[in-house]
Every structure is written in C-alpha cells, then in structure tokens.
Amino acid sequence: MAALLRAVLRLRGPAAQGRPLHRLWYCSVQENPKRWVGIRSRPSEEKPPGPETEKFQMVYRFNAIRVFGFLSRLKVAQTALTVLALPPGFYWYSQGLVTLNSLCLASGVAGFALGMLCWMSYFFRRLVGILYVNESGTMLRVAHLSFWGWRRDTYCPVEDVMPLTETKDNPQDVLMCIQRYSGKPTFYLTLRYGRIVDRERFTEVFGAVRAYK
C-alpha cells in the first residue's frame, strides 16, 4: 500500500504535496462541520449525540485523498461491470456461442476484480484525508473514505486515541497508524505527504512527532 501511495502522488506531480484543494476535501472552520464542499457526506455510525453544536479545528490534511476517492469509485464501477458480464457469458456458453476456456477466463477476471476491490477498499477506507479536533480538545473527527469512495466522518474520543509517540511507527515511514485503546479499526495517515495545519492541537492529541511539513 505504501508503494501505491507513492505511485499516486508521483502521477500527480510535485504540486500534490503543496497545492490546496479548493473544491474537494476542504471544509472551513467557520462553515458547518457537516458540510463537505464538492463531496457527498455520510454520517458515521460512531457519531456522538449533538456534534453539530461543536466547532472543529482542522489539524491535518492530505491533499491527494480525492485521487484515492476517484480510484475507489472507479474500481467499484469496474468490478460491477465485470461481475455483471458473467450471467450473459453463462447464457452464451449454454447456447454454444462461447467456449469453456473463454467462460473460465471471464470468471477468473471477475474473481480477481472482486479480490482487488476488497483489498483496495480495506486500505482506502482507513486512509485519513483530514483530521479535526473540537475546541475543548476532547473529540477527534477523522475524515476518510467510505466503501463507495465518498467522504465519511468518524468521531473518536481523544482519550481513546493512542499517541503516535507510543506506537512503533517511525515518522519517516510513508504511513503511520492511528490506533485506539478500545481496539476499534485503525486509520492510516502520512506525515511525509500530508500536512499538519495546526501543530499545537495535533501535538495535544498525537504527541510531539517530527513531520515533514
């Protein structure tokens, strides 16, 4: 997955690390936290009661997340088309219009596409796009991708988030894990290609780590 991350960023060029995204994956502090400019927002299952009454401050942003969102949606569409082609293939085989080898090849491609979708989705759904912290410093909001490639917000109590200084990850690695004491799903962020927007609030949650930006 680190190799995939490097490949996507290399395709986008040097501007991927510094150019802000004005229409996608950016939400102003003054705007409604539930609003996502240019991307459909879906509520999180872990959303605490009444978070819309709190203001959240952005502390971290990964600009290239929209590219991964596009790849995720593209992979879902490609897999769906591949799987939907199987029923006509079986029908044509029953009519003698295609050979058994062709049918087996189509089935193998469909199976491979499904496997790749599961593998890619597992990573994409855990890749952090933006991190927010509320004004009181007690709640972390993680903006990441859903299975369909759209934005999804997950809310985590800060006291449940393990500081990066307590993990075995190295800040120089392409990816670092955001782990939770409760054992809930792990998220991944990159300090090499992402940017810490508010270092003070970021340090309060994740500890003092050396970042590239």
TORPA-4810 file (N, C-alpha, C, O; in nm, 3 decimals):
<nodes>
NODE_1_0.082_-0.120_0.000_0.000_0.000_0.000_0.086_0.126_0.000_0.047_0.228_-0.058_M
NODE_2_0.203_0.121_0.064_0.293_0.236_0.060_0.339_0.262_-0.082_0.353_0.377_-0.124_A
NODE_3_0.364_0.153_-0.158_0.403_0.169_-0.298_0.292_0.232_-0.379_0.318_0.316_-0.465_A
NODE_4_0.165_0.192_-0.352_0.050_0.251_-0.422_0.039_0.398_-0.391_0.009_0.478_-0.479_L
NODE_5_0.061_0.435_-0.265_0.055_0.575_-0.225_0.161_0.656_-0.298_0.132_0.765_-0.347_L
NODE_6_0.284_0.604_-0.306_0.390_0.676_-0.377_0.356_0.691_-0.525_0.381_0.797_-0.583_R
NODE_7_0.299_0.585_-0.586_0.267_0.589_-0.729_0.163_0.695_-0.759_0.177_0.769_-0.856_A
NODE_8_0.058_0.705_-0.677_-0.046_0.805_-0.700_0.010_0.945_-0.687_-0.020_1.031_-0.769_V
NODE_9_0.091_0.968_-0.584_0.148_1.101_-0.564_0.246_1.136_-0.673_0.258_1.253_-0.709_L
NODE_10_0.318_1.037_-0.726_0.411_1.062_-0.835_0.337_1.102_-0.961_0.384_1.187_-1.037_R
NODE_11_0.220_1.041_-0.985_0.140_1.075_-1.103_0.087_1.217_-1.094_0.075_1.286_-1.196_L
NODE_12_0.055_1.261_-0.974_0.001_1.396_-0.957_0.110_1.501_-0.963_0.080_1.619_-0.982_R
NODE_13_0.237_1.461_-0.948_0.345_1.557_-0.960_0.375_1.627_-0.830_0.309_1.602_-0.729_G
NODE_14_0.475_1.715_-0.831_0.516_1.784_-0.709_0.407_1.868_-0.647_0.406_1.890_-0.526_P
NODE_15_0.314_1.917_-0.731_0.208_2.003_-0.676_0.116_1.929_-0.583_0.039_1.991_-0.509_A
NODE_16_0.122_1.797_-0.584_0.032_1.719_-0.499_0.058_1.744_-0.352_-0.032_1.729_-0.268_A
NODE_17_0.184_1.782_-0.320_0.217_1.797_-0.180_0.190_1.938_-0.128_0.182_1.957_-0.007_Q
NODE_18_0.176_2.036_-0.216_0.163_2.172_-0.170_0.039_2.245_-0.213_0.002_2.343_-0.149_G
NODE_19_-0.029_2.200_-0.320_-0.141_2.275_-0.373_-0.267_2.244_-0.296_-0.305_2.127_-0.288_R
NODE_20_-0.335_2.342_-0.236_-0.460_2.315_-0.164_-0.570_2.280_-0.259_-0.570_2.323_-0.374_P
NODE_21_-0.665_2.200_-0.213_-0.780_2.163_-0.292_-0.894_2.254_-0.252_-0.944_2.247_-0.140_L
NODE_22_-0.936_2.341_-0.345_-1.032_2.444_-0.309_-1.175_2.394_-0.314_-1.262_2.451_-0.249_H
NODE_23_-1.201_2.289_-0.390_-1.338_2.244_-0.403_-1.361_2.106_-0.343_-1.474_2.071_-0.311_R
NODE_24_-1.256_2.028_-0.327_-1.272_1.893_-0.275_-1.185_1.875_-0.152_-1.073_1.926_-0.146_L
NODE_25_-1.237_1.804_-0.057_-1.166_1.768_0.064_-1.116_1.892_0.139_-1.004_1.895_0.188_W
NODE_26_-1.203_1.995_0.146_-1.168_2.110_0.229_-1.293_2.165_0.293_-1.393_2.189_0.226_Y
NODE_27_-1.288_2.185_0.419_-1.403_2.240_0.491_-1.352_2.348_0.584_-1.269_2.320_0.670_C
NODE_28_-1.400_2.469_0.570_-1.356_2.582_0.651_-1.403_2.566_0.794_-1.506_2.504_0.821_S
NODE_29_-1.327_2.623_0.886_-1.362_2.615_1.027_-1.492_2.689_1.052_-1.571_2.649_1.137_V
NODE_30_-1.515_2.798_0.977_-1.634_2.877_1.001_-1.759_2.812_0.944_-1.870_2.852_0.980_Q
NODE_31_-1.744_2.714_0.855_-1.860_2.653_0.792_-1.916_2.542_0.879_-1.855_2.500_0.977_E
NODE_32_-2.031_2.499_0.842_-2.095_2.387_0.912_-2.007_2.264_0.903_-1.973_2.225_0.791_N
NODE_33_-1.967_2.200_1.014_-1.880_2.083_1.008_-1.938_1.970_0.926_-1.863_1.885_0.878_P
NODE_34_-2.070_1.967_0.907_-2.129_1.857_0.833_-2.123_1.880_0.683_-2.152_1.790_0.604_K
NODE_35_-2.084_2.004_0.644_-2.083_2.034_0.502_-1.951_1.995_0.441_-1.845_2.019_0.499_R
NODE_36_-1.956_1.934_0.326_-1.836_1.890_0.256_-1.841_1.948_0.117_-1.928_1.911_0.038_W
NODE_37_-1.751_2.037_0.085_-1.758_2.109_-0.041_-1.724_2.015_-0.156_-1.610_1.969_-0.166_V
NODE_38_-1.821_1.988_-0.243_-1.797_1.909_-0.363_-1.804_1.760_-0.344_-1.792_1.686_-0.441_G
NODE_39_-1.824_1.711_-0.220_-1.826_1.567_-0.195_-1.943_1.533_-0.106_-1.972_1.604_-0.009_I
NODE_40_-2.009_1.425_-0.139_-2.123_1.380_-0.060_-2.078_1.335_0.077_-1.980_1.262_0.089_R
NODE_41_-2.148_1.377_0.180_-2.113_1.342_0.318_-2.210_1.240_0.372_-2.330_1.248_0.350_S
NODE_42_-2.154_1.143_0.444_-2.239_1.040_0.503_-2.213_1.035_0.653_-2.099_1.045_0.696_R
NODE_43_-2.317_1.019_0.732_-2.300_1.017_0.877_-2.225_0.894_0.923_-2.234_0.788_0.861_P
NODE_44_-2.151_0.907_1.030_-2.075_0.796_1.085_-2.158_0.721_1.188_-2.242_0.779_1.258_S
NODE_45_-2.133_0.592_1.196_-2.204_0.511_1.293_-2.158_0.545_1.435_-2.230_0.521_1.532_E
NODE_46_-2.036_0.603_1.446_-1.980_0.633_1.576_-2.005_0.778_1.615_-1.947_0.825_1.713_E
NODE_47_-2.089_0.850_1.544_-2.112_0.991_1.569_-2.180_1.012_1.704_-2.286_0.955_1.729_K
NODE_48_-2.119_1.092_1.790_-2.178_1.115_1.922_-2.299_1.207_1.911_-2.316_1.274_1.810_P
NODE_49_-2.382_1.210_2.014_-2.501_1.295_2.009_-2.466_1.442_2.007_-2.385_1.489_2.088_P
NODE_50_-2.527_1.516_1.915_-2.512_1.660_1.909_-2.377_1.715_1.870_-2.341_1.821_1.921_G
NODE_51_-2.298_1.651_1.780_-2.167_1.708_1.745_-2.181_1.833_1.660_-2.087_1.912_1.652_P
NODE_52_-2.297_1.853_1.597_-2.314_1.971_1.513_-2.314_2.100_1.593_-2.301_2.208_1.537_E
NODE_53_-2.327_2.089_1.724_-2.325_2.208_1.808_-2.183_2.251_1.842_-2.163_2.359_1.896_T
NODE_54_-2.084_2.169_1.811_-1.945_2.199_1.841_-1.873_2.247_1.716_-1.909_2.214_1.604_E
NODE_55_-1.769_2.326_1.739_-1.684_2.371_1.631_-1.556_2.290_1.630_-1.497_2.264_1.735_K
NODE_56_-1.513_2.249_1.510_-1.393_2.167_1.496_-1.286_2.246_1.419_-1.316_2.319_1.325_F
NODE_57_-1.163_2.231_1.463_-1.049_2.295_1.401_-0.967_2.192_1.323_-0.931_2.088_1.377_Q
NODE_58_-0.938_2.221_1.197_-0.857_2.131_1.116_-0.714_2.130_1.169_-0.655_2.235_1.193_M
NODE_59_-0.659_2.010_1.186_-0.521_1.998_1.234_-0.430_1.926_1.135_-0.308_1.936_1.144_V
NODE_60_-0.489_1.852_1.041_-0.409_1.776_0.945_-0.488_1.761_0.816_-0.610_1.745_0.818_Y
NODE_61_-0.417_1.766_0.701_-0.483_1.749_0.573_-0.393_1.674_0.476_-0.274_1.701_0.468_R
NODE_62_-0.452_1.580_0.403_-0.382_1.504_0.300_-0.449_1.536_0.166_-0.558_1.486_0.137_F
NODE_63_-0.385_1.620_0.086_-0.448_1.672_-0.035_-0.484_1.565_-0.138_-0.584_1.577_-0.208_N
NODE_64_-0.402_1.462_-0.148_-0.420_1.363_-0.254_-0.535_1.266_-0.227_-0.555_1.172_-0.304_A
NODE_65_-0.611_1.287_-0.119_-0.717_1.192_-0.085_-0.824_1.187_-0.194_-0.887_1.083_-0.213_I
NODE_66_-0.846_1.299_-0.265_-0.951_1.297_-0.368_-0.912_1.203_-0.482_-0.999_1.146_-0.548_R
NODE_67_-0.780_1.188_-0.506_-0.737_1.094_-0.610_-0.772_0.952_-0.569_-0.818_0.872_-0.651_V
NODE_68_-0.750_0.920_-0.443_-0.784_0.786_-0.394_-0.935_0.765_-0.394_-0.982_0.653_-0.416_F
NODE_69_-1.011_0.871_-0.368_-1.156_0.860_-0.377_-1.201_0.829_-0.519_-1.290_0.747_-0.540_G
NODE_70_-1.138_0.895_-0.616_-1.171_0.868_-0.756_-1.133_0.724_-0.794_-1.210_0.656_-0.862_F
NODE_71_-1.016_0.679_-0.751_-0.975_0.542_-0.779_-1.069_0.440_-0.716_-1.098_0.337_-0.776_L
NODE_72_-1.117_0.470_-0.596_-1.209_0.380_-0.528_-1.340_0.369_-0.604_-1.391_0.258_-0.624_S
NODE_73_-1.395_0.482_-0.648_-1.520_0.478_-0.724_-1.501_0.411_-0.859_-1.588_0.338_-0.907_R
NODE_74_-1.385_0.434_-0.920_-1.355_0.371_-1.048_-1.345_0.220_-1.033_-1.393_0.145_-1.119_L
NODE_75_-1.282_0.175_-0.925_-1.267_0.031_-0.902_-1.401_-0.034_-0.875_-1.426_-0.145_-0.923_K
NODE_76_-1.490_0.033_-0.801_-1.623_-0.022_-0.776_-1.699_-0.038_-0.908_-1.763_-0.140_-0.931_V
NODE_77_-1.693_0.064_-0.994_-1.763_0.059_-1.123_-1.705_-0.051_-1.212_-1.779_-0.125_-1.277_A
NODE_78_-1.572_-0.062_-1.214_-1.509_-0.164_-1.299_-1.544_-0.304_-1.251_-1.569_-0.393_-1.333_Q
NODE_79_-1.546_-0.325_-1.120_-1.580_-0.457_-1.066_-1.726_-0.491_-1.095_-1.757_-0.605_-1.130_T
NODE_80_-1.815_-0.392_-1.081_-1.957_-0.416_-1.108_-1.979_-0.456_-1.253_-2.056_-0.548_-1.281_A
NODE_81_-1.914_-0.389_-1.345_-1.929_-0.422_-1.487_-1.874_-0.562_-1.516_-1.931_-0.637_-1.595_L
NODE_82_-1.763_-0.596_-1.452_-1.703_-0.728_-1.475_-1.794_-0.840_-1.424_-1.811_-0.941_-1.491_T
NODE_83_-1.851_-0.821_-1.305_-1.938_-0.923_-1.248_-2.069_-0.933_-1.325_-2.121_-1.043_-1.345_V
NODE_84_-2.124_-0.820_-1.369_-2.250_-0.821_-1.444_-2.236_-0.887_-1.581_-2.335_-0.927_-1.642_L
NODE_85_-2.112_-0.899_-1.628_-2.090_-0.963_-1.757_-2.094_-1.116_-1.748_-2.100_-1.184_-1.850_A
NODE_86_-2.090_-1.170_-1.626_-2.089_-1.315_-1.610_-2.221_-1.383_-1.651_-2.217_-1.482_-1.723_L
NODE_87_-2.339_-1.333_-1.607_-2.464_-1.401_-1.648_-2.481_-1.413_-1.800_-2.516_-1.520_-1.848_P
NODE_88_-2.457_-1.305_-1.877_-2.464_-1.323_-2.023_-2.361_-1.424_-2.074_-2.387_-1.495_-2.170_P
NODE_89_-2.245_-1.430_-2.008_-2.142_-1.525_-2.050_-2.188_-1.669_-2.032_-2.164_-1.753_-2.119_G
NODE_90_-2.253_-1.697_-1.920_-2.305_-1.833_-1.897_-2.416_-1.867_-1.998_-2.426_-1.980_-2.045_F
NODE_91_-2.497_-1.768_-2.029_-2.604_-1.791_-2.126_-2.545_-1.820_-2.264_-2.588_-1.914_-2.331_Y
NODE_92_-2.448_-1.741_-2.304_-2.386_-1.764_-2.435_-2.314_-1.898_-2.440_-2.311_-1.963_-2.544_W
NODE_93_-2.257_-1.940_-2.325_-2.193_-2.072_-2.322_-2.296_-2.183_-2.338_-2.271_-2.282_-2.407_Y
NODE_94_-2.412_-2.165_-2.274_-2.517_-2.267_-2.289_-2.570_-2.275_-2.432_-2.620_-2.379_-2.474_S
NODE_95_-2.557_-2.165_-2.504_-2.602_-2.163_-2.644_-2.490_-2.199_-2.741_-2.510_-2.201_-2.863_Q
NODE_96_-2.373_-2.229_-2.686_-2.261_-2.266_-2.770_-2.194_-2.150_-2.840_-2.122_-2.170_-2.938_G
NODE_97_-2.217_-2.029_-2.793_-2.160_-1.911_-2.860_-2.019_-1.877_-2.808_-1.943_-1.809_-2.877_L
NODE_98_-1.985_-1.923_-2.690_-1.850_-1.903_-2.637_-1.796_-2.036_-2.587_-1.872_-2.127_-2.555_V
NODE_99_-1.665_-2.045_-2.582_-1.603_-2.170_-2.537_-1.590_-2.173_-2.386_-1.606_-2.071_-2.318_T
NODE_100_-1.562_-2.292_-2.333_-1.544_-2.308_-2.189_-1.422_-2.229_-2.141_-1.425_-2.171_-2.032_L
NODE_101_-1.317_-2.227_-2.222_-1.197_-2.151_-2.183_-1.229_-2.002_-2.168_-1.181_-1.937_-2.075_N
NODE_102_-1.308_-1.949_-2.260_-1.345_-1.807_-2.252_-1.429_-1.779_-2.129_-1.413_-1.676_-2.064_S
NODE_103_-1.519_-1.872_-2.096_-1.602_-1.854_-1.977_-1.519_-1.859_-1.851_-1.540_-1.781_-1.758_L
NODE_104_-1.424_-1.951_-1.846_-1.336_-1.962_-1.729_-1.250_-1.837_-1.715_-1.225_-1.790_-1.604_C
NODE_105_-1.204_-1.784_-1.827_-1.124_-1.662_-1.823_-1.205_-1.546_-1.769_-1.156_-1.469_-1.685_L
NODE_106_-1.329_-1.531_-1.815_-1.415_-1.424_-1.766_-1.443_-1.439_-1.618_-1.446_-1.340_-1.545_A
NODE_107_-1.464_-1.564_-1.573_-1.488_-1.587_-1.431_-1.365_-1.555_-1.348_-1.376_-1.499_-1.238_S
NODE_108_-1.249_-1.589_-1.400_-1.125_-1.558_-1.329_-1.101_-1.409_-1.317_-1.058_-1.360_-1.213_G
NODE_109_-1.130_-1.336_-1.424_-1.114_-1.190_-1.421_-1.210_-1.128_-1.320_-1.172_-1.038_-1.246_V
NODE_110_-1.334_-1.178_-1.317_-1.433_-1.126_-1.222_-1.389_-1.155_-1.078_-1.401_-1.069_-0.992_A
NODE_111_-1.340_-1.275_-1.053_-1.294_-1.310_-0.919_-1.175_-1.225_-0.876_-1.166_-1.181_-0.761_G
NODE_112_-1.083_-1.203_-0.970_-0.967_-1.119_-0.939_-1.010_-0.976_-0.910_-0.958_-0.912_-0.818_F
NODE_113_-1.105_-0.926_-0.988_-1.154_-0.789_-0.967_-1.220_-0.775_-0.830_-1.201_-0.673_-0.762_A
NODE_114_-1.295_-0.875_-0.788_-1.358_-0.871_-0.656_-1.253_-0.873_-0.545_-1.263_-0.799_-0.446_L
NODE_115_-1.152_-0.956_-0.562_-1.046_-0.962_-0.463_-0.970_-0.830_-0.452_-0.940_-0.784_-0.342_G
NODE_116_-0.939_-0.771_-0.566_-0.869_-0.642_-0.566_-0.955_-0.533_-0.504_-0.903_-0.446_-0.435_M
NODE_117_-1.086_-0.538_-0.530_-1.176_-0.438_-0.471_-1.173_-0.447_-0.319_-1.166_-0.345_-0.251_L
NODE_118_-1.180_-0.567_-0.266_-1.177_-0.585_-0.120_-1.044_-0.537_-0.063_-1.041_-0.471_0.042_C
NODE_119_-0.935_-0.569_-0.131_-0.802_-0.531_-0.082_-0.784_-0.379_-0.084_-0.737_-0.320_0.013_W
NODE_120_-0.820_-0.316_-0.197_-0.805_-0.171_-0.210_-0.900_-0.098_-0.116_-0.863_0.003_-0.056_M
NODE_121_-1.023_-0.148_-0.104_-1.121_-0.082_-0.019_-1.078_-0.084_0.126_-1.099_0.013_0.199_S
NODE_122_-1.017_-0.194_0.169_-0.971_-0.203_0.308_-0.873_-0.090_0.339_-0.879_-0.031_0.447_Y
NODE_123_-0.785_-0.061_0.245_-0.686_0.045_0.267_-0.747_0.184_0.250_-0.726_0.272_0.333_F
NODE_124_-0.823_0.202_0.142_-0.879_0.334_0.113_-0.973_0.381_0.225_-0.975_0.500_0.257_F
NODE_125_-1.050_0.289_0.284_-1.145_0.328_0.389_-1.075_0.369_0.517_-1.138_0.426_0.606_R
NODE_126_-0.948_0.340_0.530_-0.874_0.373_0.651_-0.770_0.482_0.629_-0.699_0.520_0.722_R
NODE_127_-0.760_0.531_0.507_-0.665_0.638_0.479_-0.725_0.773_0.518_-0.833_0.809_0.472_L
NODE_128_-0.655_0.846_0.603_-0.708_0.973_0.657_-0.692_1.084_0.555_-0.584_1.103_0.498_V
NODE_129_-0.800_1.158_0.533_-0.794_1.275_0.446_-0.775_1.402_0.526_-0.687_1.482_0.495_G
NODE_130_-0.857_1.421_0.629_-0.848_1.540_0.714_-0.873_1.499_0.859_-0.955_1.410_0.886_I
NODE_131_-0.804_1.562_0.951_-0.826_1.543_1.094_-0.872_1.675_1.154_-0.816_1.781_1.124_L
NODE_132_-0.973_1.668_1.239_-1.024_1.784_1.311_-1.024_1.754_1.461_-1.036_1.639_1.502_Y
NODE_133_-1.011_1.858_1.541_-1.024_1.847_1.687_-1.120_1.956_1.732_-1.110_2.070_1.687_V
NODE_134_-1.212_1.922_1.822_-1.306_2.024_1.870_-1.235_2.124_1.961_-1.121_2.101_2.002_N
NODE_135_-1.302_2.233_1.991_-1.241_2.342_2.065_-1.197_2.300_2.205_-1.098_2.350_2.257_E
NODE_136_-1.271_2.208_2.266_-1.235_2.164_2.401_-1.124_2.059_2.400_-1.072_2.023_2.505_S
NODE_137_-1.088_2.010_2.281_-0.980_1.912_2.270_-1.016_1.774_2.318_-0.927_1.696_2.354_G
NODE_138_-1.144_1.741_2.319_-1.188_1.610_2.369_-1.235_1.514_2.261_-1.252_1.395_2.286_T
NODE_139_-1.257_1.566_2.139_-1.312_1.482_2.032_-1.231_1.500_1.904_-1.201_1.612_1.863_M
NODE_140_-1.196_1.389_1.843_-1.123_1.388_1.716_-1.218_1.345_1.606_-1.287_1.243_1.618_L
NODE_141_-1.222_1.421_1.498_-1.305_1.384_1.384_-1.213_1.344_1.270_-1.128_1.422_1.227_R
NODE_142_-1.231_1.221_1.221_-1.148_1.167_1.115_-1.229_1.163_0.986_-1.330_1.094_0.978_V
NODE_143_-1.185_1.236_0.887_-1.249_1.235_0.756_-1.175_1.136_0.667_-1.056_1.153_0.639_A
NODE_144_-1.245_1.033_0.623_-1.183_0.928_0.542_-1.283_0.887_0.434_-1.387_0.950_0.420_H
NODE_145_-1.252_0.783_0.359_-1.337_0.739_0.250_-1.428_0.626_0.294_-1.394_0.546_0.382_L
NODE_146_-1.545_0.621_0.232_-1.635_0.508_0.250_-1.603_0.401_0.145_-1.514_0.420_0.062_S
NODE_147_-1.675_0.291_0.150_-1.654_0.184_0.052_-1.677_0.234_-0.090_-1.612_0.189_-0.184_F
NODE_148_-1.770_0.328_-0.106_-1.806_0.380_-0.239_-1.717_0.494_-0.284_-1.737_0.548_-0.393_W
NODE_149_-1.619_0.533_-0.202_-1.527_0.638_-0.242_-1.568_0.778_-0.204_-1.504_0.874_-0.247_G
NODE_150_-1.675_0.794_-0.124_-1.719_0.924_-0.079_-1.667_0.950_0.062_-1.621_0.859_0.131_W
NODE_151_-1.676_1.075_0.103_-1.627_1.109_0.236_-1.716_1.050_0.345_-1.837_1.038_0.329_R
NODE_152_-1.652_1.013_0.454_-1.721_0.966_0.573_-1.647_1.018_0.695_-1.524_1.017_0.698_R
NODE_153_-1.719_1.063_0.795_-1.660_1.114_0.917_-1.677_1.014_1.031_-1.786_0.961_1.052_D
NODE_154_-1.571_0.990_1.102_-1.574_0.906_1.221_-1.527_0.988_1.340_-1.425_1.055_1.332_T
NODE_155_-1.602_0.982_1.449_-1.571_1.059_1.569_-1.506_0.968_1.673_-1.557_0.860_1.703_Y
NODE_156_-1.394_1.013_1.727_-1.321_0.934_1.827_-1.290_1.022_1.949_-1.238_1.132_1.932_C
NODE_157_-1.320_0.975_2.069_-1.276_1.050_2.188_-1.124_1.057_2.191_-1.057_0.956_2.168_P
NODE_158_-1.071_1.173_2.219_-0.925_1.190_2.220_-0.860_1.097_2.321_-0.751_1.046_2.297_V
NODE_159_-0.926_1.073_2.434_-0.869_0.986_2.537_-0.857_0.841_2.489_-0.784_0.762_2.549_E
NODE_160_-0.928_0.806_2.381_-0.922_0.671_2.327_-0.816_0.658_2.217_-0.787_0.547_2.171_D
NODE_161_-0.759_0.771_2.175_-0.661_0.771_2.067_-0.521_0.753_2.124_-0.481_0.828_2.213_V
NODE_162_-0.449_0.656_2.073_-0.313_0.631_2.120_-0.217_0.730_2.053_-0.214_0.739_1.930_M
NODE_163_-0.138_0.805_2.130_-0.042_0.898_2.072_0.055_0.825_1.978_0.091_0.710_2.001_P
NODE_164_0.095_0.894_1.873_0.187_0.832_1.777_0.321_0.803_1.841_0.394_0.714_1.796_L
NODE_165_0.354_0.876_1.946_0.481_0.852_2.015_0.481_0.721_2.093_0.587_0.673_2.132_T
NODE_166_0.363_0.663_2.115_0.354_0.536_2.187_0.350_0.416_2.092_0.353_0.302_2.137_E
NODE_167_0.344_0.441_1.965_0.342_0.332_1.868_0.483_0.302_1.819_0.578_0.375_1.849_T
NODE_168_0.496_0.194_1.746_0.627_0.154_1.694_0.657_0.216_1.558_0.763_0.192_1.501_K
NODE_169_0.563_0.297_1.506_0.582_0.356_1.375_0.686_0.468_1.379_0.703_0.536_1.481_D
NODE_170_0.755_0.484_1.268_0.855_0.590_1.253_0.795_0.702_1.171_0.737_0.676_1.065_N
NODE_171_0.807_0.828_1.215_0.752_0.940_1.137_0.807_0.946_0.995_0.744_1.007_0.908_P
NODE_172_0.923_0.886_0.970_0.980_0.886_0.837_0.914_0.783_0.746_0.936_0.786_0.625_Q
NODE_173_0.834_0.693_0.802_0.763_0.595_0.720_0.657_0.665_0.635_0.610_0.773_0.670_D
NODE_174_0.621_0.601_0.524_0.519_0.659_0.437_0.385_0.665_0.509_0.313_0.764_0.497_V
NODE_175_0.352_0.560_0.584_0.226_0.554_0.656_0.249_0.532_0.805_0.339_0.458_0.844_L
NODE_176_0.166_0.596_0.885_0.166_0.573_1.029_0.025_0.535_1.071_-0.073_0.577_1.009_M
NODE_177_0.014_0.456_1.176_-0.116_0.407_1.222_-0.172_0.495_1.332_-0.100_0.535_1.424_C
NODE_178_-0.301_0.525_1.322_-0.374_0.589_1.432_-0.449_0.477_1.503_-0.552_0.430_1.456_I
NODE_179_-0.397_0.436_1.616_-0.455_0.324_1.689_-0.540_0.376_1.805_-0.521_0.488_1.853_Q
NODE_180_-0.635_0.292_1.848_-0.724_0.329_1.958_-0.713_0.225_2.069_-0.700_0.105_2.043_R
NODE_181_-0.719_0.273_2.191_-0.707_0.182_2.305_-0.824_0.083_2.308_-0.809_-0.028_2.360_Y
NODE_182_-0.937_0.122_2.254_-1.053_0.035_2.254_-1.042_-0.077_2.151_-1.124_-0.169_2.149_S
NODE_183_-0.940_-0.071_2.065_-0.919_-0.175_1.966_-1.004_-0.160_1.842_-1.009_-0.252_1.761_G
NODE_184_-1.071_-0.047_1.824_-1.153_-0.025_1.706_-1.065_-0.005_1.584_-0.943_0.011_1.599_K
NODE_185_-1.123_-0.005_1.462_-1.043_-0.002_1.340_-0.934_0.105_1.339_-0.954_0.217_1.385_P
NODE_186_-0.819_0.066_1.284_-0.703_0.153_1.275_-0.711_0.239_1.150_-0.754_0.192_1.044_T
NODE_187_-0.671_0.366_1.161_-0.660_0.454_1.046_-0.514_0.476_1.012_-0.425_0.454_1.095_F
NODE_188_-0.490_0.520_0.889_-0.353_0.545_0.843_-0.341_0.690_0.797_-0.428_0.742_0.727_Y
NODE_189_-0.231_0.754_0.836_-0.202_0.888_0.786_-0.056_0.894_0.745_0.026_0.815_0.790_L
NODE_190_-0.025_0.988_0.659_0.111_1.004_0.612_0.161_1.143_0.647_0.105_1.243_0.602_T
NODE_191_0.266_1.149_0.726_0.326_1.277_0.759_0.422_1.322_0.650_0.457_1.440_0.642_L
NODE_192_0.463_1.229_0.567_0.555_1.264_0.459_0.484_1.341_0.349_0.539_1.438_0.296_R
NODE_193_0.363_1.300_0.313_0.291_1.364_0.203_0.173_1.448_0.251_0.119_1.528_0.175_Y
NODE_194_0.133_1.431_0.377_0.027_1.514_0.433_0.085_1.638_0.498_0.207_1.656_0.501_G
NODE_195_-0.001_1.723_0.550_0.046_1.847_0.613_-0.026_1.870_0.745_-0.148_1.862_0.753_R
NODE_196_0.052_1.900_0.848_-0.004_1.937_0.977_-0.038_2.086_0.971_0.050_2.170_0.955_I
NODE_197_-0.165_2.118_0.984_-0.212_2.255_0.973_-0.200_2.328_1.106_-0.157_2.443_1.111_V
NODE_198_-0.238_2.260_1.213_-0.230_2.319_1.348_-0.143_2.228_1.432_-0.191_2.128_1.487_D
NODE_199_-0.015_2.262_1.443_0.080_2.174_1.511_0.051_2.162_1.661_0.071_2.056_1.720_R
NODE_200_0.005_2.271_1.720_-0.020_2.268_1.864_-0.131_2.170_1.899_-0.115_2.087_1.988_E
NODE_201_-0.243_2.179_1.829_-0.354_2.087_1.857_-0.318_1.944_1.816_-0.357_1.849_1.883_R
NODE_202_-0.244_1.931_1.709_-0.202_1.797_1.665_-0.115_1.731_1.772_-0.131_1.612_1.801_F
NODE_203_-0.025_1.808_1.831_0.063_1.755_1.935_-0.014_1.716_2.059_0.020_1.618_2.125_T
NODE_204_-0.119_1.791_2.092_-0.201_1.759_2.209_-0.267_1.622_2.197_-0.290_1.554_2.298_E
NODE_205_-0.297_1.581_2.074_-0.365_1.453_2.052_-0.266_1.341_2.028_-0.279_1.233_2.086_V
NODE_206_-0.167_1.364_1.943_-0.079_1.257_1.896_0.062_1.263_1.952_0.145_1.177_1.921_F
NODE_207_0.092_1.362_2.033_0.226_1.374_2.086_0.317_1.450_1.991_0.279_1.478_1.877_G
NODE_208_0.437_1.483_2.039_0.533_1.559_1.958_0.608_1.464_1.865_0.694_1.388_1.908_A
NODE_209_0.572_1.471_1.737_0.639_1.390_1.636_0.698_1.484_1.531_0.641_1.589_1.503_V
NODE_210_0.810_1.445_1.474_0.873_1.526_1.371_0.800_1.503_1.240_0.783_1.388_1.198_R
NODE_211_0.757_1.608_1.175_0.684_1.598_1.048_0.766_1.664_0.939_0.861_1.738_0.965_A
NODE_212_0.725_1.634_0.816_0.795_1.689_0.701_0.750_1.830_0.670_0.823_1.907_0.606_Y
NODE_213_0.627_1.865_0.715_0.572_1.997_0.684_0.518_2.058_0.811_0.466_2.169_0.808_K
</nodes>
